[in-house]
Amino acid sequence: MKKSLVYFQSGGPTAIINTSFYGVIKEAKRQTEHIDGIFGSLNGIEGLLNDNLIDIRKEDEAQIELLKQTPAAALGTTRYKLSGDINHEDYQKILKTVQKHNIGYMLVNGGNDSMDTCYKLSTFFRKANVDCKVIGIPKTVDNDLAFTDHCLGYPSAARYVVQSIQDIALDNRVYKKSKFVIVEVMGRHAGWLTAAASVIQDPELKPDYIYLPEEKFDLEEFLVKAKEVYESKKRALFVVSEGIETQMPAKDKAVDSFGHMQLGGFASQLAGIVEERLGYSTRPIEFSLLQRAGTLAITETDQKEAIKVSTMAVKKIVSGKTGVMVIIERKPGDKYKVSYKLKNLRGIANVEHKMSPELIHDVNNGGKLFREYLIPLIEKPIKLDLDGGISKYTVLKKVKVK
């Protein structure tokens, strides 16, 4: 008997998450033998909790095509934390929605916390003896999901970081005496995105120092290096991961439902200390949302792999697979090649993939290894469909499923 498929987006958006959505739609429409309805859950798991689904088959094909260059989350997202107790009332609400709409396939597109949700859902359906399969599609600019070579969305965000930092470096060298620039990049516990700055080859444009959250941050050592660089060059460019803020004296900051402290503003905090202690004129720059929503930075590799991962997710879920995430495995050799496999969510949910000591050392020592890792992911941008020089975005009708 045919079943309906529901897809939802969760956690922080990326420039490529809607490309994953596109891949799901295209393959789901081909699976006529297995799939009946194709639904989108609005605002992640909350759409299932509140029976707030839309009918994807009612969307215009031209708008579906534009998903490939539309950043943010077209269905809306959430950071709602699903209880670990499968007897919690939330699970009965979800079950009611699943049964009402004959849902047998559920695809969860997100990062660490989203894979936690994915794992809990698959466990619930299995223990409740409900025929609803669940598969995860990886997404996070932090690039910190375990077992996959890289996460969808990371390459495009990394390209934004590399290009922007190089442009900033060029701008900061036009005067004989310039600013002390501190650039803040996303990355709570893993420095993959911050480390992207190490691939810049021109020694005049490379950051003077890159600070990763995997390493202990010493403020006094930072100030010593700051003074050495600025007194020598009459300018400086330091790149820091936002996650280092957690090593500074605690401040009253909001936390989300998963207990994560709201980060941001660390560059400004450091700049204030540099001005007070060293007397240099500073320019703090926080990339903030731009690094995860930069349409102009979308890479061809990121886009193509997002479609391939989603296609595989649909094929595997209709074949009966559940409780797994699709991972990208890089093949050894000089030429960039990957394969796509399934990995049990038990070993992925709430596990952070941090940079190895070898890569951490490489970042401030030339960046040769990191360049070999990153360049194949960022070297080709996509060609955008423009209107008056501005990128077109998807506008969904969002027809509710009754």
N, C-alpha and C positions, 0 to 999 in steps of 0.2 A: 504494500500500500504506500502511495506517495505521502510524503511529509513536507511540512513547511520549514523553511530555513530562516533563522533570524541572525542578524549581524549587529554588533554594537561596538562603539568606540569608547575608550576609557583612559583616564589619566591625562597628562599634558599632551596637547596636539603637536603635530609636526607638519612640515611642508609636504610630506609624502603619505600621510595616513589615509587620505582620500583616494590615493592611487590603489591602496590595498582594498578599499571599498569597491573601486572600479573592477579590480580583478575578481573579487567575490561575485559581483553582479554578472559579469560576462560568463564566468564558468557555471554559475547557478542556472542561468538561462539555458545553457547547453545540456544540463542534467535533467532532461525532460522525463526520463524514466523514474527518477527518484524524488525530484523536488517539485512541489506544487507552488505554494506561496513563497514569495521572497520578501522578507520584512526587514525594516530597520528599526532598532529600538532607540528612541530618543533619549538623550542624556544617559547613555550607558545602561547599567543595570537598573537604573531608576525607571526606565521605560518598561521593563519587564515587571517591576514591582507594581507599577501603576497602570498596566495595560495601555501603554502609550506607544503604539507601533504605527509605522507608516508602510504603505504598499509600494515597494520599489518598482513593481511592474507598471505603475501609473506614471512614472517619471519619463520625461522626454529623452530620447536617445542622445540628442545634442548636448543636453545638460550632463548626462552620464559621462560622455567623452571628456567634458571639461573638468571632471573630478581629478584627472591626471595632473592638472596644474593648479588645483585649488588647495591652499594651505588651511590650517585649522581643522576642526572636526565638523564635517557637513551635517552630521546627525546630532551634534552637541555631545558633550562629554560629562564626566562626573569623577569625583574622588570618594564616592560612597563606599564605606567599608562593610562588606558582607560578614555577618557573624560566623564564627568558627563552629558554632553549635547548630547542627542541621535541624534541630527541633525548633529553632527560632521562627517566629511568625513570618519573617521575610521569605523563607523557602516555600511556605504554603502559598504566599501571594504569587511568587514566581511560577509555582506549579499550576496554579489556577490559570495564569496567562498562557502557559505552555499547552495545557489541555484544551483551553478554549479555541486556540488557533491551530491545533494539530501540529505543534512544533516538534520536530524530531532532530533538528540540526541547529547548533548554536555556535557561532564563531565570535570569539572575544579578541579584539584588536587593542593591544596595550603593552605596558611595561611590567615592571616587577610586581606592583600592587595589583595590576590587572590580571596577571598570571596567577596570583593568589586567589582572586575571585574565580577565575577559570577553573582552578583546581578544586575549589570548594563546590562549585556547581556540578562538576563531573562526579565528584564523590557523592553528593546528595542524590543525583539521579540514579547512580548505581545502587546505593543502599536502599533507595525508595522503590527500586525495580521499575523505574520509568524509562521508557525507550526514547531518550533524548541524548544524542551524542554532543560532546563539547570539545572544540579544538582552539588553541591559542595562535594568534598571528602576532609576531614580535614587533614592537614599536617603542623606541625611546631614543632621544638625541643623546642621552647619557651613555648609550652603548654598553650598558652594564647588565644585560640579561645573560645568564650562564649558558654555556655550551654552544651558542651560535657565534660564528666568526665576527659578525657585526649585526647591529639591529637596523631595521628599516627606519629611515629618517635621520640616522646618524651621518651618512655620507653628505647629504645636502646641508645639514647644519655645520658640518666640518668645513665644507667648501666656503660657506658664508664666513666662518671664523678666520680661515686662512686669508681669503681675499681682503676682508675688512681690516685685519691687523696689518697686512702689507700696505694697504692704502693709508692707514693711520701713520705708519712708520715713515712713509714718503712725505706726508704732510708735516710731520714733526721735525723734519731735518732741513726746512727751508730757511731757518734763521741761524745765526751764529750761536745764539743761546736760546734754547727752546724749553718746552715744558717737560716736567716729569709726568709721563703718561702711565696710568695704571688701568689696564683693561680687565674687566671681570667677565668670565665665561661660565656658562652653566656646568654643573657637575657636582652632585651632593657628596658622594663618597668615592666616585671613580673619575679619573682625570682624562678620559679618552678625548673628550671634546676640547678641553684646554690644551692638551698635548698636540692637537692638530697644528698649532702655531709653529711647532718645531720643524715643519716641512719646508718653510720658507728658506731658500738657499742663499740669497744675497746677504752677505754678512752685515751690510749696512742697514738692512731691513729686518733682520731676525730680531726677535725680542731679546733683551739683555738677560732676563731670567724668566723662567716659567715655573709657577708653583702649583703643584698637584695635591689633591686631598689625601692621597695615599701616603704622603710624607708628613712628618711632624713639622709644623710651622713655628718658627722662632722669630718673634717680632724684632728682637735686638739684632739678630743676624741679618734679617731683611733690611734694617736701617743701615747696617754696615755696608752691605752690598749696594744699597741705594746711593750712599755717599760716594763710594768708590767709582761707580759708573758715572754719576752726574758730574763729579769733579773732573773726570777724565774727558768726557765727551760733550759736556754742557747740554746734554739731553739724556733722556732715559725712557725705555719702554719695558715695563714689567707686565706680565700676563698672569693673572691669578684665577684659580677656580673658586666659584662661590662657596664651595663646601668647606674651604679653609675657615670661613667665618665661625663654624661650629667649634673651632679650637681657640677662639678669642673669648674674653670674659663674657659671660652670659648676659643677654639683654632680654627684656620682655618682648617676645615675638610670638605671633600666632602660630598654631600648629594645625595640621589638617587631621582628618579622621584616622589616618594611619600613624599619627604621632610625629610626622615630619615637620620640623621647624620651617617656617616661611623664610626663604633666603632672598638676598638682594640688598644692594647698597654697600657691599663690602669694599668695593673699590673706593667709594667716597669716604668710608671710614679710614682706610689706609692713607688716602690722600691727605686727610685732615691731620693724621699723625705725622706724615712727612713734612707738611708745612709747619706744624708746630715745633717739631724736633730738629728739622734740618733747614727750614727756611726757604725751601724751593717752591717755585710756582708750579702747581700741579694741574693735571686734567684727568679726572676719573671718568672712565667710559664703561657703562654697563650695557652689554648687548641685549640683555633681557629677552623679550619675546621675539625680537627680530631674528635671532639665530635659529629659532624653531619654526618661523613662519615666513622665511625668505623665499618667495617664489622664484626670484632671479637666480637663486643658488641651487635649485633642484638639479640633481645630476642624472645622467642617462642610466648609470648603473643602479642608482637608488630606485628610479622609476621602473626599470625593467624587472628588477628583483622583487619589488613589491607586487607586481602582477604575477610573477611566477610563484611566489610563496603563497599568495592568496588562491591561485588556481589549484595548487597542490592541496591546500587546506580543504577546499570544496570537494575535490576528488576523493580525498582520504576519508572525509567525514561521511560521505554517502556510501563508502565501502565498509563502514562500520567502526572506524577508528574513533577513539575518544580518550580524554584525559592526557592529551599530548599537545606539544607546540611544534610548529614547523621551524627547523633551524637551518642556517646557512653554513655549509662546511666548505672551507677553502681547500683546494687541492694543491699539493706541493708542486713546485716548478716555477720557472721564470715567468711564464704566461699566466695571467689571472684567469682561473677557472673555479667554479663552485658547483656543489651538488646540494640538493635539498632533501632533508631527512626529518624524521619525527623523533622527538625526545619526550620522555615521560615528565609530566608537570611536577611530579613529586620532588624532583631534583632541581627545579627551576624557580618555583614560587618562593619569593622572599630571599633568594640567593643573589648576591651582587657579584658580578664579574669585574674585578678590579685589574688594573694594569700590573704586569709582571715586573719584578725588580730590574730585569734586563731592559725593558722598555722605559721604565722610569729613569734609569741612568742615561739612556740614549737621548731623552728629550732635551736635556741641557748640555749634551755633548755631541752636537752635530745633527742629530735627528735622522741618521741614515736608515736605521731599522724601522722607525716609524714612517718614514717616507715610503719605504717598500710596502708597508702595510696599507697606507692611506691613499696614495696617488691613484691606484686603479679604481678606487671608489669615487674619486672627485674629478677626474681629468676631463670628463665630457659633460657640458651642460645640455639641457634639453632645449628644443626650439619651441618657444611659447606662441600660442595663438593670441594675437594682440588686437585691441580695438583702440585706435588713436594713440598707439604706443603704450597702452596700459593693458596688462594681462587680464584676460577674461576669467571670470569665476563662475562656478556652478551655482545656480539658483534652483533649489528643489521645490516642488509643489507640496510635498509632505502630506499626501492624502492619507488620512487616518484609517487604520484597519478597524472595522466595527466588530 
